[in-house]
Amino acid sequence: MKGFIPMRNLVIIITTLTVSSLVICLLPTGIGVHAEVPIFDGSTNAAQKLENSGEMGIPPVNYSNPTLKDPSLKVEKVVGGLNFSTSMAFLGPNDMIVLEKAKGTVQRIINGTIQNKSLLDIPVNYKGGRGMLGVTVASHKNSGSTFIFLYFTQSSTPKDTKRLTEESGNRLYRYELKNNHLGDPKLLLNISAVSSKLDGGHNGGKLLLGPDQTLYLIVGDLRERKTQAQNNRTGPSPDGTSVIYRLTQDGDPAPGNPFGNNALINKFFAYGIRNSFGMDFDPLTGNLWDTENGPDSGDEINLVEPGFDSGWKRQQGFLVNPSYPDEFVNIGESGKPGKYSDPEFVWNQPVAPTALKFLTSDKLGAQYKNDMFVADANNGNIYHFDLKKNRTSLAIYTPLADKIANSPEELKRIIFGRGFGLITDMAIGPDGYMYILTNTDDKGAVFRIVPVSKL
């Protein structure tokens, strides 16, 4: 039997983490049609056609030969044979954790080999955007403890299932790694997984340890819950959806959170988020950036400052009506921030942006150090962005000077890599190289980008 956690031990809190709607009409060329990704959402006709080819809805396109624009770099395959992999984290050199969405497994990969026994096998609900979704690692040298934080949709039964039930919940747990086993589970968040459209969509789940050693967790709207956190002025109080959480490693509100002392909103760092699959911290400023998926246009890259309102559902993409900010809802207590700001980049033809990562080393060349890289699910592309000197905006030039991509042609200059399939995560390894977690034909794999001259 899997490591089933008795439901009687859980206290239900109405909050939700969601992943932005990935667009997965993957096409060999071009950007394609924005459709809710069946692996996460599954709502449109285009997505349904893909879902018919397999439960996970991976598009029947074989991206077996990813390429890079820079001839001084190359792509190496680290490991394959994973079952739809969603997130990864490093324990040390050549030692990583990879999550498998529908199996509920936490796989350990050492020197490119999947270990015979998984670190953990949890019964998950894997309908739509549910499943084993997010992971981050915190090592404590003084105590010798290594904590593994996992976000997943727990099944209401001792088995994996895709049956939608109200008892299934999105849960954030802390585990301790001991003797190649994850034990001592501590429940940090218990979040409703009920989506308004009953398709399991927009659960989010990107999980990150900040430079301040606090936990950041992105939460989508669970398919339009329509609270004040979704900028619905007449809606109910925030229920924990459409937000980024900032928590201590014990699950408490992190000191300095922006929204006041209310028991729930004191855990929030930002809100107004439709769905997101990526965020990272600028290594030079400590600023948080994220990606956000739009419904059929307006995919975004955002600078996420404390108290940030991303605008959903009042706004997606750039604000065109100067009077519109009056329509946004400030969820903070009196005198506390809660302010809408425009994205720093927008794809008007959707690409379904996923992972966002800053390259913190010079191992791929000094010209890339501390630059931003963003992956997508529609086309298997990785985009490269320089930042301006102030590090609060992107250094984008013609034809993207307006910070809007209106066509595939306009994106050519910033495409760093192609043909990676459905990218779900990126990481910078202890070796300083960039690792790509991706899925094609129902199989997950990890690639690594290295210099051609690497010994």
Secondary structure in CASP SS format (residue, H / E / C, confidence):
PFRMAT SS
TARGET T0000
AUTHOR 0000-0000-0000
METHOD secondary structure of the structure
MODEL  1
M C 1.00
K C 1.00
G C 1.00
F C 1.00
I C 1.00
P C 1.00
M H 1.00
R H 1.00
N H 1.00
L C 1.00
V C 1.00
I C 1.00
I E 1.00
I C 1.00
T C 1.00
T C 1.00
L C 1.00
T C 1.00
V C 1.00
S C 1.00
S C 1.00
L C 1.00
V E 1.00
I C 1.00
C C 1.00
L C 1.00
L C 1.00
P C 1.00
T C 1.00
G C 1.00
I C 1.00
G C 1.00
V C 1.00
H C 1.00
A C 1.00
E E 1.00
V C 1.00
P C 1.00
I C 1.00
F C 1.00
D C 1.00
G C 1.00
S C 1.00
T C 1.00
N H 1.00
A H 1.00
A H 1.00
Q H 1.00
K H 1.00
L H 1.00
E H 1.00
N C 1.00
S C 1.00
G C 1.00
E C 1.00
M C 1.00
G C 1.00
I C 1.00
P C 1.00
P C 1.00
V C 1.00
N C 1.00
Y C 1.00
S C 1.00
N C 1.00
P C 1.00
T E 1.00
L E 1.00
K C 1.00
D C 1.00
P C 1.00
S C 1.00
L E 1.00
K E 1.00
V E 1.00
E E 1.00
K E 1.00
V E 1.00
V E 1.00
G E 1.00
G E 1.00
L E 1.00
N E 1.00
F C 1.00
S E 1.00
T E 1.00
S E 1.00
M E 1.00
A E 1.00
F E 1.00
L E 1.00
G E 1.00
P C 1.00
N C 1.00
D E 1.00
M E 1.00
I E 1.00
V E 1.00
L E 1.00
E E 1.00
K C 1.00
A C 1.00
K C 1.00
G C 1.00
T E 1.00
V E 1.00
Q E 1.00
R E 1.00
I E 1.00
I E 1.00
N C 1.00
G C 1.00
T E 1.00
I E 1.00
Q C 1.00
N C 1.00
K C 1.00
S C 1.00
L C 1.00
L E 1.00
D E 1.00
I C 1.00
P C 1.00
V E 1.00
N E 1.00
Y C 1.00
K C 1.00
G C 1.00
G C 1.00
R C 1.00
G C 1.00
M E 1.00
L E 1.00
G E 1.00
V E 1.00
T E 1.00
V E 1.00
A E 1.00
S E 1.00
H E 1.00
K C 1.00
N C 1.00
S C 1.00
G C 1.00
S E 1.00
T E 1.00
F E 1.00
I E 1.00
F E 1.00
L E 1.00
Y E 1.00
F E 1.00
T E 1.00
Q E 1.00
S C 1.00
S C 1.00
T C 1.00
P C 1.00
K C 1.00
D C 1.00
T E 1.00
K C 1.00
R C 1.00
L C 1.00
T C 1.00
E C 1.00
E C 1.00
S C 1.00
G E 1.00
N E 1.00
R E 1.00
L E 1.00
Y E 1.00
R E 1.00
Y E 1.00
E E 1.00
L E 1.00
K E 1.00
N C 1.00
N C 1.00
H E 1.00
L E 1.00
G E 1.00
D E 1.00
P E 1.00
K E 1.00
L E 1.00
L E 1.00
L E 1.00
N E 1.00
I E 1.00
S E 1.00
A C 1.00
V C 1.00
S C 1.00
S C 1.00
K C 1.00
L C 1.00
D C 1.00
G C 1.00
G C 1.00
H C 1.00
N C 1.00
G C 1.00
G C 1.00
K C 1.00
L E 1.00
L E 1.00
L E 1.00
G C 1.00
P C 1.00
D C 1.00
Q C 1.00
T C 1.00
L E 1.00
Y E 1.00
L E 1.00
I E 1.00
V C 1.00
G C 1.00
D C 1.00
L C 1.00
R C 1.00
E C 1.00
R C 1.00
K C 1.00
T C 1.00
Q H 1.00
A H 1.00
Q H 1.00
N C 1.00
N C 1.00
R C 1.00
T C 1.00
G C 1.00
P C 1.00
S C 1.00
P C 1.00
D C 1.00
G C 1.00
T C 1.00
S C 1.00
V E 1.00
I E 1.00
Y E 1.00
R E 1.00
L E 1.00
T C 1.00
Q C 1.00
D C 1.00
G C 1.00
D C 1.00
P E 1.00
A C 1.00
P C 1.00
G C 1.00
N C 1.00
P C 1.00
F C 1.00
G C 1.00
N C 1.00
N C 1.00
A C 1.00
L C 1.00
I H 1.00
N H 1.00
K H 1.00
F E 1.00
F E 1.00
A E 1.00
Y E 1.00
G C 1.00
I C 1.00
R C 1.00
N C 1.00
S C 1.00
F C 1.00
G C 1.00
M E 1.00
D E 1.00
F E 1.00
D C 1.00
P C 1.00
L C 1.00
T C 1.00
G C 1.00
N C 1.00
L E 1.00
W E 1.00
D E 1.00
T E 1.00
E E 1.00
N C 1.00
G C 1.00
P C 1.00
D C 1.00
S C 1.00
G C 1.00
D E 1.00
E E 1.00
I E 1.00
N E 1.00
L E 1.00
V E 1.00
E C 1.00
P C 1.00
G C 1.00
F E 1.00
D E 1.00
S C 1.00
G C 1.00
W C 1.00
K C 1.00
R C 1.00
Q C 1.00
Q C 1.00
G C 1.00
F C 1.00
L C 1.00
V C 1.00
N C 1.00
P C 1.00
S C 1.00
Y H 1.00
P H 1.00
D H 1.00
E H 1.00
F C 1.00
V C 1.00
N C 1.00
I C 1.00
G C 1.00
E C 1.00
S C 1.00
G C 1.00
K C 1.00
P C 1.00
G C 1.00
K E 1.00
Y E 1.00
S C 1.00
D C 1.00
P C 1.00
E C 1.00
F E 1.00
V E 1.00
W E 1.00
N C 1.00
Q C 1.00
P C 1.00
V C 1.00
A C 1.00
P E 1.00
T E 1.00
A E 1.00
L E 1.00
K E 1.00
F E 1.00
L C 1.00
T C 1.00
S C 1.00
D C 1.00
K C 1.00
L C 1.00
G C 1.00
A H 1.00
Q H 1.00
Y H 1.00
K C 1.00
N C 1.00
D C 1.00
M E 1.00
F E 1.00
V E 1.00
A E 1.00
D E 1.00
A C 1.00
N C 1.00
N C 1.00
G C 1.00
N C 1.00
I E 1.00
Y E 1.00
H E 1.00
F E 1.00
D C 1.00
L E 1.00
K C 1.00
K C 1.00
N C 1.00
R C 1.00
T C 1.00
S C 1.00
L E 1.00
A C 1.00
I C 1.00
Y C 1.00
T C 1.00
P C 1.00
L C 1.00
A C 1.00
D C 1.00
K C 1.00
I E 1.00
A E 1.00
N C 1.00
S C 1.00
P C 1.00
E H 1.00
E H 1.00
L H 1.00
K H 1.00
R H 1.00
I H 1.00
I E 1.00
F E 1.00
G E 1.00
R E 1.00
G C 1.00
F C 1.00
G C 1.00
L E 1.00
I E 1.00
T E 1.00
D E 1.00
M E 1.00
A E 1.00
I E 1.00
G C 1.00
P C 1.00
D C 1.00
G C 1.00
Y C 1.00
M E 1.00
Y E 1.00
I E 1.00
L E 1.00
T E 1.00
N E 1.00
T E 1.00
D C 1.00
D C 1.00
K E 1.00
G E 1.00
A E 1.00
V E 1.00
F E 1.00
R E 1.00
I E 1.00
V E 1.00
P E 1.00
V C 1.00
S C 1.00
K C 1.00
L C 1.00
END
